[in-house]
Amino acid sequence: MSTSVTPNDGLSGGQVRAESGAELPESGAQASGEGAGKWPTRWWVALLVASGVILLDGLDISMISVATPEIREALGMSASSAQWLVGAYILAFGGFLLLGGRCADLFGQRRVLIIAMSVFAVVSLLGAFADSSTLLVISRFIKGMAAAFTAPAAMSLLTTTFPEGPHRNKAFGIYNVFEAVGFSSGLIVGGLIAAVDWRAIFIMPVPISVLILLAVLKFVPKDLPRAERQRTDIGGGITLVGGMLLLVYTVVAAEHNGWASLSTVLGFVVAALLLVAFVTIERKVKDPLVRLGIFRDRTLVGANLSIGLLYGAAMGFQFVFGVYLQNINGWSPWQMGLTMLPAGLMVVVLGPLLGPLMDRYGVRKVLMTGLLSFLPCYGLLLLMGDEPNLWILLPVSVLWGIGFALSIATLMVAGTNGIADEEQGLASGLLTSSLQVGGAFGLAIVAATIAPGTELDMLYAGVVAMLILSVLALLPQLLRKRG
């Protein structure tokens, strides 16, 4: 791992792309001269730790999503307050992600993982015994904040352990499987557990958190000391976190407050001012929290744009699918989870093959195949009738799984390839932050388009919005010149 970085240079040294506009490689094998030999034990440990973290995140958010009705009834929560069981987590996760990623770079991946995972486990356990909705929402916010530090630290551990090329491509394919399994299984498991006792949902992540924590303590090497100690960029940290928190909060609350309301408009304006202040501080401070030169890398910027728009459409899809199956047709959460099972199976099947596919056909071709899969997937939803049709639901689920399997991990590979080790946490935080903020924006946009009601005709407007987001996700990749 590299030990230092010149704060204000235009590009990273040592391991950066040959030029900021470098293209996605047509073959992963060309990016690395190493073959796909046997992995040493420390590589497997890094992969299992990173995969365990993303599995835990997927389980947690999906289980709470399907259990919200039971929690709301048990604690007497209103509809507006119940949305914050998920919203508080998303708010903290999106607000602290960039800071969490940079802390992994500055203070060490192992140290950040140990502290944040410990907080995640303790707060999850405390949430199981919360006797008021306020305490439960607060616990969800703290868990989201802890996850904002574990997610980029774990991904940074993955990218700094595996060299670019076949090894990293294969690792990301397996990592992607855990992500999909966590979310899809959480929908089914969460629905079943909530029917018995919703408090068990908060206990379930605890043993998984403890296992990950023990693996980090025992097997992950101690962080190497940095050659130079950076000054604490307090102003940058405050404006970054403040701006991101307010941005995500405004998006999440817009559905309730209204997009044209004074609170929404002011929220966006103040968030923009805080982020402008952050950029101004970073340009002048000696040791910036975020080196702005990283944004000169057009491949990284394109990956961030695509992953945000892609996940925005994906979150909208889950919302529309849920409204159609549960609200209109009265299906239970676990029945909806079974409908999405083919999507999860496609990710499980394609995940281990993703590395070889990228090595053989190149990152760009695999990515474009994945992004294009969402167009017929969402287009088929326009054929939905009053009653669910298996011959429509099945290909929709399969195509969504193919698109998810081939796109998310491939964008992560594209966005982190060529980034110096000491900035992998930042790059990982940027990608994950774009994914989460994009998801919140997409969900809010789709929800707003069908706000007048939940009739079948209203859902079609949401589907059109998803298709537009999917086309926009394609544009940053289509506009890039092939190398």
N, C-alpha and C positions, 0 to 999 in steps of 0.2 A: 504493500500500500504506500502510495506517495505520502510524503510528510508535510508538504507545504504548498501554498499556491500564492502567486503574486496577486494581491487584491484587485488591482484596477487594470490589469492587462485585458486586451480585447478578447483573447481566446485562452483556453486552458493549455498548459504545457504538457509535453510528454505523450499523453495518451489521447489527445484531441483528434478530431477528424482532420484530414489533410487540409481542408478549408471549410469555412462555415457553411458553405452551400453544398457540401458533399452529398451525394445521392445515396439512397438506400441501395445496398449492394445487390447485384443480380444473383449472387450466390454467396451463401454464408461461408462456404468453404474458402472463398477468396479473401474473406476478412480475417481469417485465422489459418495459420499453417498447421495447426494441431489437428490430429485425427480424433476420432470418437473412441479413444481407448478407455480402459477401466478407470473408474473414478476413485480417488483416494477417500478414506473415511471422512476426512474433514469436509470434503465437498458434499457428501451425503448428509452430514450433520447440518451444514448450512442450508441445504435444500429442504430438509425436513423441518427445520426451525421456521424458515420463511413460509413454507407451505402450511405449517400449523397455525401461524399467525393469520394468514389470509383465510384459512378454513374457519377459524374462530370468529373473525369479523363477519363472514358470510352467514354463519349459523346465528350469531347474535341478532343481526339486523332483520333477518327473515323470520326468525321465531317470534320476535316482538311484533312484527307486522301482522302476522296471522292471529296472535293472541290478544291484540288490542281490544276487540269487543269484550272479551271475558274480563280483562283488567279494568276496563271502563265501568262495567257493571258492578264489579266487586268493590271498587273504590268510589263509586258514584261520581265519575268524571263526566264533564260535559264533552260534547264532540270537539269543540275548539281546543280544550285542554288535553284531550286524549291524543290529538295529532302530535303533541310534543313528546310523546313516548318515543317516537321515531325522529321527530324534528329536532329535539334537543341533542340527540346523538349526532345527527347529520350536521347540525350547527357547529358543535365543538370539533367534530372530525374535520370538516372543511375549513374551519377557522384556524386551526393549529397545525395543519398538515405541513405547510412550508417551513414553519418554525421547527416542527418535529424532524423533518428531513435534514435541515441544516444543523440541528443539534447532534444528529447522528454523525455528521461530518466533523464537527468541532470537538465533541466530547467522547466519541466512540460508539460504535454500533452496540457492542456488548453492554456497556454501561447503561445506555438508553433503553435497551430491551429489558434489562433486569428491573430497572426502576418502574418503567411504564407498565410492564406485564404484571408486576406485583400490585400496582394500583388497580389495574383492570380486574384482577382476581378478587381483591378485597372489596372493591365497590360493588362488583357483581353479587357477591355474597350478601352484602348489606342491603342491596336492592330487594333481595328475596324476603327480607323481614320488614320492609318499609310499610308503615301503616297509614300513610297519607299520599295523595297524588303528588303533592309538592315535593316530598322527599324522594319519591320515585323518579320524577322528572329530573331533579338535581343529580341523582345517581346516574341517570342516563347521560347527562351532560358530561359528567366527570369520566364516565366510561368512553365516551366519544373522544374526549381530550386525550385519554391514555392511548386509545387506538391510533390517534393522529401521530403519536410518537413511535408506536410499535410497527405500524405498517411501512413507513419509509425506511426505518432502521432495518427491518427484516429484508426488504427488497434491496437495500444497499448492500447488506451482507451477501445476498445472492449474486449481485452484479460484480462485487469486488472479489468474490471467490472464484467465479467461473469466468474464464477468458472468453473474449468475443469469438463468435463462430459456432461450430457444431456443439460444443459443450454447453454454452450459454443458451443456445436455441433449444436444446433438449431439456435443460433445466426449467426454462420458462414454460415449456409444454406441460411438464409435470405440475409445476406451480399453478398453471391455469386449471388443471383438473381439480385440484384441491379447492380452488376458488368456486368453481361451479358446483362441486359436490356440497360444499358448505352452504351455499345459498339454496340449492334445490332441495337438499335433504332437510334444511331448516324449515321450509314451507310445510313439509309433511310431518316431521317430528314435532314442530311447534304446534300444529293444529291438534295432533294427538295428545300432547302433554297438556295443552291449555284446557282440553275437555275434562281432564282429571284435576289438575291443580296448576294454575298459571304461575305460582311462585317457583315451581320446579324449573321453569324456563330460565330463571336467574341463577339457579344453582348449577345447572348443566355445564355452563362454560368454565366453572371453577376448576374441576379436575383437569380439563384440557389446558387451562392457563398454567396450572402447577406443573404439568408434564413439560410444557414448553420452557418454563422457567428453570426447571431442573436440568433440561438438556443444554440450555445456554450456560448455566453455571458450571456444568461438568465438562462440556465438550467444546464450547466456543472459546478460542484463545483470547487472552486479555488484550485490550486495545493497545496499539502501539502509541508511545508518546509522540506528540507533534513537535516538529523541530522549532516552531515558533508559537508562542502563546498569543492568540489574537485578543485585542481589546473587546470588551462587551459592547455591542452595538445596541444600547438600550432604546434609543429613539427609533431605530429601524424595527426592533422587535415590537414595540408598542404600536406603531402605526401599521405594521404588517398584520398583526393579530387583530387589532381593532378594525381595520378595513375589511379583512376577510370575514370576521365574525358578523359585522354589520351587513356585508354583502349577502352572505348565506342566509342570515336571519330575514332580511328583506324579501329574498326570493321565497323562502319557506312560508312566510307570513302573508305574501301577496295574494294567495288564493282566498284567504279569509278577509284581509283588509281591502282588497281590490287593487288592480294594477294602476289605476289612475288616482288612487287615494293620496292625500297629502302625506301620510306616513310612509307610503311606498316610495313616492317621488323623493322625499327628503332622505329616506334611507339610502337610496341609490346615490344621491348627490353627496351626502356626507361620506359614504363608503369610497366613492371616487376621489374625494378630496384627501382622505386618509391615505389611499394608495398612491396618489400623486405625491403627497408629502413623503411617503416611504421611498419612492424612486428618487426624489430630490436628496434625501438624506444619504441614500446608498451611493449617489454620484459624488458626494463630498467627503464622506467619512473615510478615515484611513483604512480601517478594517471592516468592510461592509458585511452585513449578515448574508446578503445575496449579491454575488458578483454579477452585475448587469450584463457583462460581456457574454454570459452564457446564452442570452437571448439572441445573439447574432447567429447562433447555430440554427439554420432554417429547418433542418431535419427534426431537431428537437421541438421547435415551435410548431411545425406541421403535425407532428405526432400528438402534441398537446391539444391542438384544435380538433383533430379527428377524434381523439378518444373522448373529449368532452361532449361533442355533438353526438357521437355514437351512443354513449351511455345515457345521454339525455333522451334519445329515442327509445332506448331499452327500458328506462324507468317509466316512460310514457306507455310503452307496450304492456308492462306488468300492471299498470293502473287500469288501462282499458280492458285488458284480459280479465282482471279481477271484477270490474264493474259488470262486464258482460256475463261472466259465469256465476258470480256470487249475487250481485244486486238484482240483475234482470232474471236470471234463471234459478236462483236460490241454491246454488251449489255450496258445499261446505269448503273451508280452506284446504282440508286434506285432499278433497276431490280435485280442486284446482291444482294442488301440488302434483297429483298423479298425472294430470294433463300435461304438466311441464316436465314430467319424467323423461320423455324422449329427448328433450333438449339437453338435460343433464347427461343422459347416456351418450349423446353425440360428443359432448365435451370430453367425457371419460375415454371414449374410443379414439378421438382425434388428438387429445392432449399429448399422449406419449409419442404420437407420430409427427407432432408439429416440428420438432427439431429436424428430423430427416427431411421433411417436406421443405423447410426453409433452406436446408443445405443443398437440396437437389434443384429446386425451382427458384430460389431466391426469396428474400424477405418481401420484396415488392409484389410479386405475383401471388404469394400466399395471402398477403394483406388485402389486395384488391379482390381476390375471390371471396374472402370473408366479408368485406364491406358490401360487395354486390349481392351477397346472399340475403341481406336484410330487405332488399327492395321487393322481391317476390313474396317474402315472408309477410311483410306488412300489407302488401297489395292484396293478398288472399283474404285479409281481414275485411276488406270491402265487400266480400261475398257472404259475410255472416248473415244468417237469417234469425227469425225469432227463436228457433230452437238450435242448440249446439249440434253441429254436423261433424262427425268424426273424421270424414274425408277432407275437411278443411282444417280442423284442429290439429290433426296428426302432422300434415306437411308443414303447418305453421310452426309447430314445436320443433320439428326436425331442422327446418331451415334456420330457426333462431339459434339452435344449438350449434349448427355449423358456423354461422356468422360469428357467434360469440367465441367459439373455440379458435377460429382462425384470425380474429381481429384483435382482441384485447391484448393477449400475450405478445403478438407480433408487433403491435404499436409500442409496447413496453421495451421490446428488444430494439426497435428502431430508435426510440427516444433515448436509450441509455448507451448504445454503442458509440464508442469514441469519446465518451466523457471521462475525464480524469477521475481516479479513485477518490480523491479528496472532495469531489463534487457529486459523487454518485447519490448520496443522500439527498442533496438538493434536487438533482434531476428526477429521482424517484418521487420526492415530495411534490414536485411540479406536476408530474404525470398523474399521480394519485389525486392531487388537489383538482386538477382539470377534470378528472373523471367524476369526482364527487360534486363539484360545483356545477358541471355540465349536467349531471344527473338531476340535481335540484332544479336547475333552470328548465330542463326538458319536461320534468314531471309537472312543474308549475304551468308551463305553456300548454301542455296537453290537457291538464285539468281545467284550465281557463277556457279552452275551446269547447268543452262539453258542460260548462258550468250551468247552463239553463235547465238541465235535467239529465236523467240517466236512460232515456228512451234510446232504442237501438239507432234511430236516425242521428241522434246527437253524437254517438260514438264514432260515426264516420268522419266527422270533423277532426276528432282526435287522431284518427288513423292518418288522415291527410297531413296533419302536423308532424307525425312520426316519419312519414315518407320524406317530407321536406328536410327534416333534420338529418335523415340518412343520406340524402343527396348532398347536403352541405358537408357531411363528414367525408364524402368522397373527394370533394373539390381540392383540399390541400394536397392530396396524393396525385390526383389527375394533373394538377398544375405543375408538378415537379418534373423536371427533365430526367429522362432515363440516362443512367450512366453507361 
